[in-house]
Amino acid sequence: MIVVHPVLEILGTRDFGLWPVADSETYDFLPLSGRLGAAEVGTAVMRIAECNHVDPADGEDPQSSADPLGGFLHGLLTTEDLFAAGGLRVTDTATGVTLLPGCCNGLDERRDWFEVLDGDGWAGFGHGPSPLAERVGDGVRLTVDTDRADSPVIELPVTDLRRLLADAERDLTDFLRLATEWTAQYLPDHATAVADALARALALPAPAEPR
C-alpha cells in the first residue's frame, strides 16, 4: 500500500521553553494531521516560527529583545512570504521505499504535484536528496533521489495519486484546525495572528476562529 503524508522538517527541540513541545530527533519529519497531541502541535508551531525567524535590526523593534516570546514570533507575524520546511512524504509500505522532500522544499510547494498530474508532467522537490515525480502514461514514477544512479522508485496509477493528494490536503487542513485551537490555549495574546500566519505558511485558507 502507498501512503502520502504532509510532513514538517524538524531540526530538534532541545532547550526550547516558550511552550510545551515534544522531544524530537535532531533531524526528523513530523507528519501533520488532526490526530496530533498538544506537544506535537507545539513542536510544529515552534518549527514554522523558527523557519521564519528574523533578527530585527538594531533599534527597529526594541521590544523584541525584552520579550522572548514576541521576539521568537516576530518573523512569523511580520514576514509577508512565509515558509514551512517540508513537503509530502510518500511511502510504499510493501517495499519500505520512502520518498522524502529534499532541502529547501516547503509545504506550500505541494501544489507542484498537480503539475505532474495535469501540467508539464514532472516536478522536483528539493535537493540532498533530490526527489522527482514524473508522469508516465496513466501512471506516475517517483524517484527517491535523482543524484543516485541506483535510486529506489515508487510507481502508482495517476488516479491513486490524485486520491492520496486529496487525503494529504485533508490532513493538513485538520492540522490547521487543531493548531488554531492550540493557539487559543497556549498563545492567547497572539492566537488569531499566529493562526493566520500558520495558514499562510501552509498555503491554506485562513482558519475559522475557535469557539
Secondary structure, DSSP 4 states (H G I P E B T S, - for coil): -EEEEEEEEE---TT--SS------SSEEEE-STT--HHHHHHHHHHHHHHT---PPTTT-HHHHH-HHHHHHHHHHH-SS---BEEEEEEETTT--EE---BT-BGGGGGGHHHHHHSSSEEE--BSS--EEEEETTEEEEES-TT-TT--EEEEEHHHHHHHHHHHHHHHHHHHHHHHHHHHHH-TTTHHHHHHHHHHHTT-PPPPPP-
